[in-house]
Amino acid sequence: MSEDVDLPESHPRYESLLTRHRIEAGVDRGITSRQGLIAQGRGEAFDYLLGERTIDSADDAERAAAAHLLSAEHPVVSVNGNAAALVPGELVELAEVTGADLEVNLFNRTEERIEAIAKYLREHGATDVKGLTADGRIPGLDHERAKVDADGIGAADVVLVPLEDGDRAEALGEMGKTELVIDLNPQSRSAEVATVPIIDNIIRAIPTITEHARDLRGDPDAQRDAIETFDADSALTAAERTIREGDLE
Ligand code: ATP
């Protein structure tokens, strides 16, 4: 990626340094909020305890998420400031492979930041970015937090929400949507209310979901199987066990 600093890939903390740099650049560009820096720090701590790898239960969740997106009537990939800063091109590719819409959806919503994120996604190949109309509402949330596009998240049956705030994740679930949540904390409310909690770093999760989607595309039986065999409670328990019992080197 052109904005990345020159970091030696052999550095033992390469991925973590790259992530920090991208978030910092996101703040400088006006796409990531300053609170996003704090969220990143929180995520990093969990990732460290997970061993900075995709555990098997997360890979199963990523396969189930791909299957849900492919078999949805109207799938939407929600994009916030951290997601846009970390994996812009990868989000565009996932949306293309699964036929999902991309919608900018911010906790601390400002028109400037929405415009900046939409522009950044277009620079990474997106043709249609939703989130600018904001003519729909999520019931049960205050005005600013409730805004979505009526023909985007408002009409979606399946929504992939990376790093979502707990209240909004809960409210989306109450609207009857199938929620696929990426969050490194298995005890966050967002992960707990998700149909498919993906306990993994978004940097690894998005490309892995895309890979599974390529594999599952055109195979409804395999999609059904991935959805039916996935168990959210076991995935959360497996992630928590890994964090609690992990070998720190
Ligand atoms: P909740 O209300 O759901 O309990 P929160 O709103 O307090 O959580 P935040 O402080 O906003 O959570 O943090 C956002 C969440 O995103 C954290 O749980 C953090 O672990 C997670 N997170 C941060 N960076 C990443 C990342 N790169 N990949 C995946 N998850 C991440």
Residues whose N, C-alpha, C, O or C-beta is under 5 A from the ligand:
A	BS01	ATP	A39 Q40 R42 G43 L163 E164 D165 G166 D167 I182 D183 L184 N185 S188 R189 S190 D200 N201 I202
